[in-house]
């Protein structure tokens, strides 16, 4: 060992010793993560909806998928009320996460999937099995609460994932809706939920 140490100049040995010391400090005293508490709080607030909820014996499964499928199948206020109500609560909880933690929030795959799936679902609910007759029918049965939730989801998607991701989603929906391919882009825009002004729904 002593012979090995003689092979290295003292400055190199000093650097290695410092590096090892720093590594030991990081292992036993990891740097403080200021985003851990708000992210953990968000996850905890979503137990039962996005995440399984722990119980004394095991856990109860998250309800998002069931609520999503029920809303998709029924396409009516009664079948979709609970989903939109829970989505609003989720969005208000995510608003409590500081802006500097947005990157960590965006990395939550379950949140990402929920936002984009729910946006697409809402657009499809409003559109229906065929194009609405005119812009007057573009909301279908959606009440102010559902449209407000859609607008909140839209804003969240832009804030967390960026405008380019939103623009890509919008373009994809132009081509994915039943019968949209038979209409001009202008006609689709008149009838699609995406064309509403969200400023009228986010101000209250």
MIDRENGU-265148 format. One record per residue (C-alpha): residue in three letters; x, y, z. Coordinates in steps of 0.001 Angstrom, whole numbers, plus 500000, padded with zeros to 6 digits. Last residue first. Layout:
BEGIN
ALAXYZ/...
END
This chain:
BEGIN
UNK435843532603488208/UNK438255533980485610/UNK439123530516484317/UNK435924529947482360/UNK435625533035480156/UNK439393533126479622/UNK439061529597478260/UNK437858530875474900/UNK436436527873473076/UNK438192526535469989/UNK439398523289471550/UNK435794522127471983/UNK435615521467468245/UNK432795522744466022/UNK434206525965464543/UNK437699524482464366/UNK436405521506462377/UNK434767523836459871/UNK437956525877459482/UNK440069522753458985/UNK437731521646456228/UNK435404518778456935/UNK435401515140455777/UNK438442514241457910/UNK436568515398460999/UNK434027512602460601/UNK434941510917463881/UNK437691512835465735/UNK441343511829465296/UNK442620514267462668/UNK441973517577464446/UNK442753515831467729/UNK446341515244466619/UNK446795518914465817/UNK445593519918469284/UNK447903517418470981/UNK450895518718469024/UNK450001522312469920/UNK449785521305473584/UNK453192519644473470/UNK454680522757471822/UNK453115524994474476/UNK454995523286477297/UNK454683520214479506/UNK453949521740482911/UNK452403525127482175/UNK450842524079478852/UNK449303520909480291/UNK448119522752483393/UNK446433525422481293/UNK444651522774479220/UNK443606520839482304/UNK442189524019483837/UNK440324524717480601/UNK438870521202480579/UNK437851521586484224/UNK436103524860483372/UNK434334523103480509/UNK433151520362482874/UNK431985522878485491/UNK430238525122482950/UNK428162522186481790/UNK429049519744479039/UNK425970518359477284/UNK427266519075473733/UNK429833521880474056/UNK430278522236470274/UNK426510522381469692/UNK426311526125468915/UNK429479525843466810/UNK427453523918464244/UNK425943520510463467/UNK428376518746465787/UNK430656516288463959/UNK429839512606464479/UNK430051510116467336/UNK430330512902469912/UNK432328516108469697/UNK431823517218473304/UNK432681513824474758/UNK435640513518472369/UNK437162516811473516/UNK436611515811477140/UNK438245512414476629/UNK441254513956474921/UNK441846516353477793/UNK441294513584480332/UNK443847511332478637/UNK446395514157478448/UNK446081515161482105/UNK445758511643483511/UNK448751510310481584/UNK450994513119482806/UNK449798512772486398/UNK450458509022486407/UNK453871509550484836/UNK455061511926487549/UNK457976513622485764/UNK455954516793485245/UNK455857517372489001/UNK459642517060489193/UNK460035519650486442/UNK457444521931488008/UNK459272522039491351/UNK460510525606490903/UNK456906526654490347/UNK455921525571493865/UNK453365522717494230/UNK450052524090495523/UNK448715524311491976/UNK449001520514491824/UNK446371520259494569/UNK443986522534492651/UNK444468520355489593/UNK443734517153491506/UNK440609518655493073/UNK439406519685489618/UNK440081516201488286/UNK438135514677491172/UNK435040516728490309/UNK435460515919486636/UNK435549512189487363/UNK432662512359489839/UNK430357514125487385/UNK431042511887484385/UNK428353509211484532/UNK425641511514485772/UNK426459514276483311/UNK426424512014480236/UNK428915510196478019/UNK428044506796479528/UNK430979504722478286/UNK433653507408478461/UNK432467508530481888/UNK432536504973483207/UNK435974504335481692/UNK437437507463483294/UNK435856506789486679/UNK437261503254486695/UNK440711504417485610/UNK440788507221488192/UNK439632505132491171/UNK442992504219492716/UNK442892500826494399/UNK442244500343498129/UNK445235499239500160/UNK446337496428502473/UNK445250495653506056/UNK445233499022507794/UNK444538500900504580/UNK446813502535502026/UNK445111504431499182/UNK446229503431495699/UNK447296506411493650/UNK445585508677491152/UNK442201508864492915/UNK442369507111496295/UNK445627508715497279/UNK445775511999495406/UNK446446514223498428/UNK449342511951499388/UNK450935512371495976/UNK450620516154496225/UNK452138516133499712/UNK455029513981498466/UNK455659516503495695/UNK455476519400498165/UNK457875517653500614/UNK460395516421498048/UNK460745519710496175/UNK463238521307498547/UNK465628518405498091/UNK468404518769500649/UNK471722517315499530/UNK472425513759500735/UNK474138513433504124/UNK475462509870504486/UNK476190509252500811/UNK476906512884499959/UNK479395513213502849/UNK481149509967501842/UNK481500511223498268/UNK482959514528499485/UNK485554512674501564/UNK486470510386498672/UNK486949513394496413/UNK489065515159499047/UNK491325512100499453/UNK491673511736495682/UNK492614515411495335/UNK495197515140498128/UNK496711512056496526/UNK496979513898493218/UNK498626516887494882/UNK501063514509496697/UNK502310512937493464/UNK501232509317492935/UNK503537506273492758/UNK504569506677496388/UNK501038505729497452/UNK501383502355495761/UNK504556501592497680/UNK502786502387500914/UNK500000500000500000/
END
